[in-house]
Amino acid sequence: MLEPSADEIRAWSNSVTQFMIDYLGGLRDRPLYRHTSSREIRDGLDPALPAKGTDFDALLKVFRDTIVPFSRQNAHPRMFGYVQSPGTPIAAFADLFASILNANLTIWRSAPAPVELERLTIDWIRQILGFNAGAGGLFVSGGSMANLIGIAMARQTKNDSSGRLRIYASSEGHFSVAKAAALLGIGRENVRNVAVDERFRIRLDDLVAKITADLEAGYVPFCVVANAGTVNTGAVDPLREIREIADRFQLWMHVDGSYGAFAVLAEAARKLFAGMEQADSIALDPHKWLYLPVDVGCVIYRNPEIARAAFAYEAEYTRMFGEEADEAFVCWDYGPELSRRFRALKVWMLLKGVGLDSLGAAIESNLACAGYLESMVRASDDFEMVAPVQLSIFCFRHVPVQLRNQSPKAIDGFNERLLVAVQRDGSSYLSNATLSGRFALRGCVLNYRTTLRDMEILLDDLRRVGRKEDVRSQK
Ligand SMILES: Cc1ncc(COP(=O)(O)O)c(C=O)c1O
């Protein structure tokens, strides 16, 4: 098993290929989610410490019978929860190749072609965003890590150890920003939550007021985080205006585009992102709207020298000898990770294999699906929107006739029970958001398989499940 023969490898791959064909072919008919318990899953897993090996077929059987059915089927076309990509077959093969080669992208010398491929794909992403020619970047584990890198770079530009650094983000910003501030020693309490408007975009007047008040109180404003697609509602902040404010107060502008930024590939959404290319740094997640499997996040920055100043670290055991500039490239000088998986391969295989035109069309179709759901909700008498659809996220609630005159608390309670019941039902999957203090059902279309018909099925599922007695009554 540690080193299988050619025949064994062939037999394993045949079984895996067959599994993949059956799994993807039957995806629509699978329950998206199965209500289960920790106990039920543990019962399917032999807990004994394995002194002797087990053959591949037996491992595959556990995967097929226990792991697959008790996982949420993230590739299912009606998986609308969170910000979940479906993965793509081409990237599954890329991940396999990456593991076969097991390249470790620490420095150019350790993985020459993989590092070149990372540089190439990072440069493609730079071009997609419209960033300056000298910009650089890295693939990282996800948007949270990319936000941390952007904020670490921002801090690098202010040489201040007073403990009074202040960072500004909208109240709708992702929690990874506050986490990054805590991890970097800036302090969660120094992340100022800026108010949002009725479309959940940052309010520029409140941003300026907070910066000004902080300056007067002796704080040191250093960074503003703008959203290119908030996690709750998909709001895109006014990026150009934020750039102007950042310039006025000499702040670093970081954009959190983890969810939304790749929607710049869709004609219908492009204008929303004007000004994004002027940011100092941006967090992106190819494992969201490029449909790739986890994990691959990405950070792009205007000035790689600032990343180097923030992260470079020289140790004798990693010192390099006799390399020219390009070949002397040290990945760990530009981010926090040392060992790094060959994430670039799946990005490259996707972009090169599928092409930007098809990706843009798929994103466009996701936007259309969310827009269609919004129009159906607005035309209905038993659903209502809680926020306008801006990209592919939709927040709404179900208000059947008999609930119409009930209190907001009763309506929220019903929708909370409905959410859990729909998740357990297994035909469609939503998550939730709290907006202006009220509970909302929240969905995000992030799958190239999702169709307009799936949006109709989602509403039918909610109506069907909502009619059940235990969902209606307060337990
Ligand atoms: C806007 C936004 N920022 C950051 C993140 C964190 O990304 P990750 O889960 O890849 O760390 C998310 C995740 O959903 C997000 O939606």
The ligand as an SDF file (V2000), in Angstrom:
LIG
                    3D

 16 16  0  0  0  0  0  0  0  0999 V2000
  -16.5670   38.6430    2.3750 C   0  0  0  0  0  0  0  0  0  0  0  0
  -15.7680   37.4990    2.9450 C   0  0  0  0  0  0  0  0  0  0  0  0
  -14.5420   37.7280    3.4400 N   0  0  0  0  0  0  0  0  0  0  0  0
  -13.7680   36.7540    3.9470 C   0  0  0  0  0  0  0  0  0  0  0  0
  -14.2310   35.4680    4.0050 C   0  0  0  0  0  0  0  0  0  0  0  0
  -13.3570   34.3890    4.5770 C   0  0  0  0  0  0  0  0  0  0  0  0
  -12.9200   33.5460    3.5440 O   0  0  0  0  0  0  0  0  0  0  0  0
  -12.2920   32.1090    3.8610 P   0  0  0  0  0  0  0  0  0  0  0  0
  -13.4190   31.2680    4.3610 O   0  0  0  0  0  0  0  0  0  0  0  0
  -11.7780   31.6470    2.5320 O   0  0  0  0  0  0  0  0  0  0  0  0
  -11.2140   32.2900    4.8720 O   0  0  0  0  0  0  0  0  0  0  0  0
  -15.5220   35.1740    3.5350 C   0  0  0  0  0  0  0  0  0  0  0  0
  -16.0800   33.8170    3.6270 C   0  0  0  0  0  0  0  0  0  0  0  0
  -17.2080   33.5600    3.3230 O   0  0  0  0  0  0  0  0  0  0  0  0
  -16.3000   36.2150    2.9720 C   0  0  0  0  0  0  0  0  0  0  0  0
  -17.5240   35.9960    2.4700 O   0  0  0  0  0  0  0  0  0  0  0  0
  1  2  1  0
  2  3  1  0
  2 15  2  0
  3  4  2  0
  4  5  1  0
  5  6  1  0
  5 12  2  0
  6  7  1  0
  7  8  1  0
  8  9  2  0
  8 10  1  0
  8 11  1  0
 12 13  1  0
 12 15  1  0
 13 14  2  0
 15 16  1  0
M  END
$$$$
